Amino acid sequence: MTDQTIDTTNENDRPTWPALVKGFRCRCPKCGEGKVLKGYLKVKDNCDSCGQELFHHRADDGPAYLTILLVGHLMAPALHVSYVEFRPEPMTMFLIFAIGCTALSLFLLPRLKGAVVAYQWARRMHGFEKAQ
């Protein structure tokens, strides 16, 4: 059998993985230089470096759901292992995991918001198809 795949990429295609990495670093998905966020979670209208319009994004609740998903999948096994192996006092374990979940959530939320905006940019979603 012969391979009959069609190459649908063009020179203007936006690669997804590099854009996601730039977005996770809270940088512009196009140039990787300018910041995507002003403040903690507010997305800038334009990139300061390249002028890419970013106001098209529709991140909504996606970053919050991804944060909960990741924090839950990271902390639940750690909670189980610490209880089975070490048997700490309940209050000690509560304090450690409450602080850990809060810190990890606060760390991941803006990075995942940048990644969601970058994904939408790379896939030309919600008005990014017209943006240069």
LINNORJO-V406118 format. One record per backbone hydrogen bond with DSSP energy under -0.5 kcal/mol. CO is the residue of the C=O (numbers start at 1). NH is the residue of the N-H. Records with the same first field share a line. If there is no record, write none. Layout:
CO=NH + NH
This chain:
2=4
5=7
6=8
10=13
13=15
15=19
16=20
17=21
18=22
19=23
20=24
21=25
22=27
23=26
26=36
28=32
34=28
36=44
37=39
38=42
42=38
45=54 + 55
47=51
52=47
54=57
59=62
61=65
62=66
63=67
64=68
65=69
66=70
67=71
68=72
69=73
70=74
71=75
72=76
74=78
75=79
76=80
77=81
78=82
79=83
80=84
81=85
82=86 + 87
89=93
90=94
91=95
92=96
93=97
94=98
95=99
96=100
97=101
98=102
99=103
100=104
101=105
102=106
103=107
104=108
105=109
106=110
107=111
108=112
109=113
110=114
111=115
112=116
113=117
114=118
115=119
116=120
117=121
118=122
119=123
120=125
121=124
125=128
127=130 + 131
